Amino acid sequence: MTQLKQMAQEQKKSRSALMVSSFMIGASIIAQAWFIVLIVDHIFLNNGAFGETYFWLGGLLAALLTRALFTYVNGRTGMKMASHVKSDVRKKLLNKFSRNPLQASLKGQSGEKVSVLMDSVDEIDNYFRHYYPQMIQSSIVPLMLLIAVFWMNWVSGLILVITAPFIPIMMIVVGKNTQKKSEEQMEKLTVFSGRFLDILQGLSTLKFFGRAKEKKEDIRLSSLDYRDATMEVLKIAFLSSLMLEFISMLSISLVALEVGFRLVVYEQLTFFTAFFVLILVPEFFTSLKELGSAFHTGRGSMGAAKRVAAELEAEEHPVTWGDISLDTQETPPAISFRDLSFSYGGEALALNKLNSECEPYSEIAVVGKSGAGKTTLLNLIAGLVAPTEGEIIVNGRPLNTYKETDWYNQLSYISQNPYLFSGTIEENIILGKSGNVTRAEVEQAAEKAGIAEMISELRDGYETVIGEGGRGLSGGEKQRVALARAFLKEPTVILFDEPTVGLDLKTEQILQRSMKELGKSSTIITVAHRLHTIKNADQILFLENGGLTAAGTHKELLQESEAYSSMICVHQGGEAG
Amino acid sequence: MRETGMIMTLMLKERKDVLLSVLFGFLAGMGAVSVFANSGYLISKAAIMPPLYVLTVSIALLKLFSFTRALSKYAERYYSHRATFTILSNLRVHFFEKIEPLAPRIFQRYRSGDILSRIVGDVESLQNFFLRVFYPPIVMLIVFLATIAFTMYFSVYIGLILAAGLLLTGFLIPAMFAGKHWKIEGQVRERRGNLSVEATEFLYGFRDLKIHQKLEQQESKLIAASDHYISGQEKAGARMLFSQSINQGVTMAVSWLVLGASAYLVTVGELEGVFIAMLVMISLTVFENAVPMAAFPNHYEDSRHAAARLFSAVESDEKSEGEQAEQKGVILDRSEPWGILIDHVTFNYPGEDRAALKDVQLAIPAGSKTAVVGPSGSGKSTLLQLLLKVYRADTGNIHINGRPVTEIDEESLWMGTKALLQDQHFFYGTVRENLQLAGDGLTDDQMKEALAHVHLADFSLDDQVLEKGGNLSGGEKQRLAVARGLLKEGRLWLLDEPTSSVDVLTEKKIYDHLFKEAENDTVILVSHRLTGLEQMDRIIVMEQGKIVETGTYEELMAKQGYFYEMKQIEKSVFSA
């Protein structure tokens, strides 16, 4: 809860506002009691005239409305704090993700990150909206009430001081027990509560096995088991409120007894004091009890805050850029690797001292088993991660001395599973290009990528909405949209992660044709999974466990590298048999 | 309204717990009122020097009310929560009974797949119907009526003021705020959806955004969506808080009126002064019972919409399926293998413009072995689902064993089919429990033998399986599914890539066993891989919903057509 507390304390203004309004609530409670007692005392004991109470009645109304008003202000301030923190935390998270492409996109945990960005941030809400304002209020109001009681009648005050601490003690003891108990029941609870979903998800399977009807009883029993397990935990929680109730009741009765006897038997108190104390004491305990329930809601935020903090505190590996312009002539840049190494953290190097040259207009095929470092190499060239050691040299200078925009203007990356954004097909193709793009250019790119025909068959053509919530495209069609992006962008460096499974025949043909076409004006570095790509490559980089084992053309490697030729052999042999 | 009526019926099945909740709720509410009334009375009485026994009795009563209140509160919580969870169980069973006949179609209709979690979530939110919607107003009403009756005894006017307060805080104010609540909540949900889309695009599309230099643009879009969502949340929260504060303000104004009125009544001699404190204390306390009413509209709307969604999900299907269910179908003879005729079948998924199957024409003789191949999205799996009556063809018809599939009793069709479709479900439990689905009276030995045939001999029947088989690898799940299929009766085998995640060598061994078992049965095998198809009687090649080629392996290879090309590509793809 420390991170949350810190975030709260950073908002000094809201914090002061909460304190002021809490003080006003406390004051209005006291004033309310004061005026009530005054009026009752005046009418009842002094047999005063009704007309004399107007002023006090006015004062009472003001106190009551003040109390309602500042309760609202308190809640509203908490809400504002929550909004502020949530917005702030989301920005911080985004910032973190943008600075660390590796963290955001490469570890394959995007789903989890979306959940942190959405749910965890939302869950923080409760802390600021309920717990924090209540905590401030509960640390000010009871104290004020206590002082008021002490001031009027110190014996009652003493009773409160002695009995009140039992409430937090009880809460802690019971809280620990509940936690233990609910942890014990947790597994049971998740199983029972998940049973219904489990059965629904398997309903098709059950139907095909003719078993669906008999699951009804299963649902009933597991729901009842769930009820019983939950009730076990709840009973403790209810019992704890019962104990709290008893403590406060006992304390209130003690005070009542005390003021009653001192009023009647010893005649040490006036009716005024006794009644005043008797109104304030329950308010005192209510305020303490509210803290308990707020504490409960606030606790839920703790886990969320931890998840957010873990993301924010994760180690950074930012990619840096310089301000030298990269000559954006027609000619592709010369790229070479000097002792290029990369580690995802830990001992093992994903890439170990890679040295090689990529001539302009050449086709490079990166080959190796999965985990050999092929994708890491593409990510390094794309500037998505920074080398741990060594560097990528572009036109004689390290890549990180160039302007980021200049490099990305040269580059296209066609991945195995290109991402389609929600929007029209046209918008998705235009993604590749900055500046104004005409429909004719888009159509031309689509034509080259072999997807124009398919688009023309759609009712809305280029305006067809795809991506999230839109129309789904097949794997082959997505590849072709990615190709269209590249044709529109006309890059000089293309990174291509070849699909590992066969696509439909048409897409396969289009891919081959398109890469040939794109290769006329660019350098292509491919993580290759197809034999013809490898055979056609000007240079093959054969990676094993992050190291460059051999480099050269297919023919050269077949002669020079035993590992390479055995890999090719196994592949072809496996097919034959 | 009809929906909530249904929920009400389900709820009232738990009459005893419901009554106990109301009873103890009433006692707890009355207990609180009594405690404060009594202490107000006590202190006033004490001020005028009564005989000591009056005080002693009052104090004893005070204790009694205190304990009654605390214990009743405990009992109320206990019984109301117990009732809630029992009602949840009834709800689940009820909806299961409704959904069960509609499966598997209903899940296909909502292809998004989250329909299930939505149903589960909606059912769960309906449990609040009792706890937050149904019984609090009842308790509130009874407590108020009793309190008003009590105060009437002292002064009619005070009673009337309290009644007016009840009307305002319990009914009018909540009703005033009820209408717009749902609209605002809807807005918040929409904005959340928006943010979720932006966040997903940001993280999943990160690389494409980065390389195309659209990251910053997306980032600012995301921040805008986030702020929009947060301001919506705040607006909804502020509205809620405002309605609560208005309620609180009115409550206080009522207590103020009670005090003023009783003071006035005392001065004019219509009320004894000793009762003022008591009446004020009553007024300050009794409105605590109206507090839950501020949240009532929200819960009411939530429940109503959850119920409406649930009923619409199960009912729109009920109608269309109703016609089918009426004509009890033909029972197929399960002792012989079936032949299948697919007669010019065309099929569109609802809401999509391109046909998933276009004029498919195919005859599969009884006992033959057919493979269906083609790229993903070519309609292979759709074909199997049509055979199983999961979908109905738009035009054309399917005949199984000479009978149109529309006339066949679907249960008998499923009982006679070993269907290994994709996404085979495994339930939380043991391996044994999951295998036992396949048939009654299966012995451990039979199950162990089946496991051995799919190369899972190292699995013990007592091994734990998590929900959806979460603790098994893709290959293990597929092999376990095959084992379950082997144990099931049926002479029509519909296999949808049953071993796509199993290594080639093991796959071959499993297939060898499968085809030995299925020697005299009809088999349709959907396959992405083109290996091991040499022994099939016929291979069907599909693309974009159409059959583009048919023939035996040799015929297709000799023809050098589509299949041959696909085979060439497969050969050239490295899986290393």
HADDOCK unambig.tbl for C-alpha pairs under 7 A between the chains (distance, minus, plus):
assign (segid A and resid 40 and name CA) (segid B and resid 276 and name CA) 6.52 0.50 0.50
assign (segid A and resid 40 and name CA) (segid B and resid 277 and name CA) 6.51 0.50 0.50
assign (segid A and resid 43 and name CA) (segid B and resid 263 and name CA) 6.17 0.50 0.50
assign (segid A and resid 43 and name CA) (segid B and resid 267 and name CA) 6.95 0.50 0.50
assign (segid A and resid 44 and name CA) (segid B and resid 273 and name CA) 4.51 0.50 0.50
assign (segid A and resid 44 and name CA) (segid B and resid 274 and name CA) 6.48 0.50 0.50
assign (segid A and resid 49 and name CA) (segid B and resid 267 and name CA) 6.25 0.50 0.50
assign (segid A and resid 50 and name CA) (segid B and resid 263 and name CA) 6.59 0.50 0.50
assign (segid A and resid 50 and name CA) (segid B and resid 264 and name CA) 5.63 0.50 0.50
assign (segid A and resid 50 and name CA) (segid B and resid 267 and name CA) 6.07 0.50 0.50
assign (segid A and resid 61 and name CA) (segid B and resid 256 and name CA) 6.60 0.50 0.50
assign (segid A and resid 64 and name CA) (segid B and resid 252 and name CA) 5.99 0.50 0.50
assign (segid A and resid 65 and name CA) (segid B and resid 249 and name CA) 6.10 0.50 0.50
assign (segid A and resid 68 and name CA) (segid B and resid 245 and name CA) 5.94 0.50 0.50
assign (segid A and resid 68 and name CA) (segid B and resid 248 and name CA) 6.18 0.50 0.50
assign (segid A and resid 68 and name CA) (segid B and resid 249 and name CA) 5.41 0.50 0.50
assign (segid A and resid 72 and name CA) (segid B and resid 241 and name CA) 6.68 0.50 0.50
assign (segid A and resid 72 and name CA) (segid B and resid 242 and name CA) 6.90 0.50 0.50
assign (segid A and resid 72 and name CA) (segid B and resid 245 and name CA) 5.91 0.50 0.50
assign (segid A and resid 76 and name CA) (segid B and resid 238 and name CA) 6.57 0.50 0.50
assign (segid A and resid 79 and name CA) (segid B and resid 234 and name CA) 6.44 0.50 0.50
assign (segid A and resid 83 and name CA) (segid B and resid 230 and name CA) 5.96 0.50 0.50
assign (segid A and resid 83 and name CA) (segid B and resid 234 and name CA) 6.93 0.50 0.50
assign (segid A and resid 87 and name CA) (segid B and resid 226 and name CA) 6.85 0.50 0.50
assign (segid A and resid 87 and name CA) (segid B and resid 227 and name CA) 6.26 0.50 0.50
assign (segid A and resid 91 and name CA) (segid B and resid 223 and name CA) 6.81 0.50 0.50
assign (segid A and resid 104 and name CA) (segid B and resid 203 and name CA) 6.38 0.50 0.50
assign (segid A and resid 105 and name CA) (segid B and resid 203 and name CA) 6.33 0.50 0.50
assign (segid A and resid 105 and name CA) (segid B and resid 204 and name CA) 6.91 0.50 0.50
assign (segid A and resid 105 and name CA) (segid B and resid 206 and name CA) 6.10 0.50 0.50
assign (segid A and resid 105 and name CA) (segid B and resid 207 and name CA) 6.93 0.50 0.50
assign (segid A and resid 110 and name CA) (segid B and resid 203 and name CA) 5.67 0.50 0.50
assign (segid A and resid 110 and name CA) (segid B and resid 204 and name CA) 6.03 0.50 0.50
assign (segid A and resid 114 and name CA) (segid B and resid 199 and name CA) 6.00 0.50 0.50
assign (segid A and resid 114 and name CA) (segid B and resid 200 and name CA) 6.14 0.50 0.50
assign (segid A and resid 118 and name CA) (segid B and resid 196 and name CA) 6.92 0.50 0.50
assign (segid A and resid 197 and name CA) (segid B and resid 116 and name CA) 6.99 0.50 0.50
assign (segid A and resid 197 and name CA) (segid B and resid 117 and name CA) 6.97 0.50 0.50
assign (segid A and resid 197 and name CA) (segid B and resid 120 and name CA) 6.41 0.50 0.50
assign (segid A and resid 198 and name CA) (segid B and resid 427 and name CA) 6.40 0.50 0.50
assign (segid A and resid 198 and name CA) (segid B and resid 467 and name CA) 6.40 0.50 0.50
assign (segid A and resid 200 and name CA) (segid B and resid 116 and name CA) 6.81 0.50 0.50
assign (segid A and resid 201 and name CA) (segid B and resid 116 and name CA) 6.86 0.50 0.50
assign (segid A and resid 202 and name CA) (segid B and resid 425 and name CA) 5.05 0.50 0.50
assign (segid A and resid 203 and name CA) (segid B and resid 103 and name CA) 6.58 0.50 0.50
assign (segid A and resid 203 and name CA) (segid B and resid 104 and name CA) 6.90 0.50 0.50
assign (segid A and resid 204 and name CA) (segid B and resid 103 and name CA) 6.03 0.50 0.50
assign (segid A and resid 204 and name CA) (segid B and resid 104 and name CA) 4.79 0.50 0.50
assign (segid A and resid 205 and name CA) (segid B and resid 424 and name CA) 6.41 0.50 0.50
assign (segid A and resid 205 and name CA) (segid B and resid 425 and name CA) 6.12 0.50 0.50
assign (segid A and resid 208 and name CA) (segid B and resid 414 and name CA) 5.15 0.50 0.50
assign (segid A and resid 208 and name CA) (segid B and resid 415 and name CA) 6.88 0.50 0.50
assign (segid A and resid 209 and name CA) (segid B and resid 414 and name CA) 7.00 0.50 0.50
assign (segid A and resid 209 and name CA) (segid B and resid 415 and name CA) 6.56 0.50 0.50
assign (segid A and resid 209 and name CA) (segid B and resid 437 and name CA) 6.52 0.50 0.50
assign (segid A and resid 209 and name CA) (segid B and resid 438 and name CA) 6.15 0.50 0.50
assign (segid A and resid 210 and name CA) (segid B and resid 411 and name CA) 6.96 0.50 0.50
assign (segid A and resid 210 and name CA) (segid B and resid 415 and name CA) 6.46 0.50 0.50
assign (segid A and resid 211 and name CA) (segid B and resid 437 and name CA) 6.80 0.50 0.50
assign (segid A and resid 212 and name CA) (segid B and resid 100 and name CA) 6.81 0.50 0.50
assign (segid A and resid 216 and name CA) (segid B and resid 93 and name CA) 6.10 0.50 0.50
assign (segid A and resid 216 and name CA) (segid B and resid 96 and name CA) 6.93 0.50 0.50
assign (segid A and resid 219 and name CA) (segid B and resid 93 and name CA) 6.43 0.50 0.50
assign (segid A and resid 220 and name CA) (segid B and resid 89 and name CA) 5.70 0.50 0.50
assign (segid A and resid 220 and name CA) (segid B and resid 93 and name CA) 6.16 0.50 0.50
assign (segid A and resid 223 and name CA) (segid B and resid 89 and name CA) 5.06 0.50 0.50
assign (segid A and resid 224 and name CA) (segid B and resid 86 and name CA) 6.58 0.50 0.50
assign (segid A and resid 224 and name CA) (segid B and resid 89 and name CA) 6.46 0.50 0.50
assign (segid A and resid 227 and name CA) (segid B and resid 82 and name CA) 6.92 0.50 0.50
assign (segid A and resid 227 and name CA) (segid B and resid 85 and name CA) 5.38 0.50 0.50
assign (segid A and resid 227 and name CA) (segid B and resid 86 and name CA) 6.90 0.50 0.50
assign (segid A and resid 238 and name CA) (segid B and resid 74 and name CA) 6.06 0.50 0.50
assign (segid A and resid 242 and name CA) (segid B and resid 70 and name CA) 5.91 0.50 0.50
assign (segid A and resid 242 and name CA) (segid B and resid 71 and name CA) 7.00 0.50 0.50
assign (segid A and resid 242 and name CA) (segid B and resid 74 and name CA) 6.26 0.50 0.50
assign (segid A and resid 245 and name CA) (segid B and resid 70 and name CA) 6.02 0.50 0.50
assign (segid A and resid 246 and name CA) (segid B and resid 70 and name CA) 6.85 0.50 0.50
assign (segid A and resid 249 and name CA) (segid B and resid 66 and name CA) 6.31 0.50 0.50
assign (segid A and resid 260 and name CA) (segid B and resid 43 and name CA) 6.49 0.50 0.50
assign (segid A and resid 260 and name CA) (segid B and resid 46 and name CA) 6.37 0.50 0.50
assign (segid A and resid 263 and name CA) (segid B and resid 46 and name CA) 6.72 0.50 0.50
assign (segid A and resid 263 and name CA) (segid B and resid 47 and name CA) 6.79 0.50 0.50
assign (segid A and resid 264 and name CA) (segid B and resid 46 and name CA) 5.81 0.50 0.50
assign (segid A and resid 264 and name CA) (segid B and resid 47 and name CA) 6.94 0.50 0.50
assign (segid A and resid 264 and name CA) (segid B and resid 49 and name CA) 5.98 0.50 0.50
assign (segid A and resid 271 and name CA) (segid B and resid 47 and name CA) 5.51 0.50 0.50
assign (segid A and resid 275 and name CA) (segid B and resid 43 and name CA) 6.41 0.50 0.50
assign (segid A and resid 369 and name CA) (segid B and resid 576 and name CA) 4.97 0.50 0.50
assign (segid A and resid 370 and name CA) (segid B and resid 576 and name CA) 6.48 0.50 0.50
assign (segid A and resid 408 and name CA) (segid B and resid 211 and name CA) 5.64 0.50 0.50
assign (segid A and resid 408 and name CA) (segid B and resid 212 and name CA) 6.75 0.50 0.50
assign (segid A and resid 419 and name CA) (segid B and resid 205 and name CA) 5.49 0.50 0.50
assign (segid A and resid 419 and name CA) (segid B and resid 208 and name CA) 6.99 0.50 0.50
assign (segid A and resid 421 and name CA) (segid B and resid 201 and name CA) 6.48 0.50 0.50
assign (segid A and resid 431 and name CA) (segid B and resid 212 and name CA) 6.51 0.50 0.50
assign (segid A and resid 432 and name CA) (segid B and resid 212 and name CA) 5.50 0.50 0.50
assign (segid A and resid 474 and name CA) (segid B and resid 377 and name CA) 6.47 0.50 0.50
assign (segid A and resid 500 and name CA) (segid B and resid 573 and name CA) 6.82 0.50 0.50
assign (segid A and resid 500 and name CA) (segid B and resid 575 and name CA) 6.35 0.50 0.50
assign (segid A and resid 501 and name CA) (segid B and resid 573 and name CA) 6.98 0.50 0.50
assign (segid A and resid 502 and name CA) (segid B and resid 569 and name CA) 6.57 0.50 0.50
assign (segid A and resid 502 and name CA) (segid B and resid 570 and name CA) 6.05 0.50 0.50
assign (segid A and resid 503 and name CA) (segid B and resid 375 and name CA) 6.13 0.50 0.50
assign (segid A and resid 504 and name CA) (segid B and resid 375 and name CA) 5.02 0.50 0.50
assign (segid A and resid 505 and name CA) (segid B and resid 566 and name CA) 6.51 0.50 0.50
assign (segid A and resid 529 and name CA) (segid B and resid 573 and name CA) 5.39 0.50 0.50
assign (segid A and resid 529 and name CA) (segid B and resid 574 and name CA) 4.66 0.50 0.50
assign (segid A and resid 529 and name CA) (segid B and resid 575 and name CA) 6.84 0.50 0.50
assign (segid A and resid 530 and name CA) (segid B and resid 572 and name CA) 5.17 0.50 0.50
assign (segid A and resid 530 and name CA) (segid B and resid 573 and name CA) 4.36 0.50 0.50
assign (segid A and resid 530 and name CA) (segid B and resid 574 and name CA) 5.69 0.50 0.50
assign (segid A and resid 531 and name CA) (segid B and resid 572 and name CA) 4.85 0.50 0.50
assign (segid A and resid 531 and name CA) (segid B and resid 573 and name CA) 6.34 0.50 0.50
assign (segid A and resid 532 and name CA) (segid B and resid 572 and name CA) 6.95 0.50 0.50
assign (segid A and resid 571 and name CA) (segid B and resid 574 and name CA) 6.83 0.50 0.50
assign (segid A and resid 575 and name CA) (segid B and resid 571 and name CA) 6.33 0.50 0.50
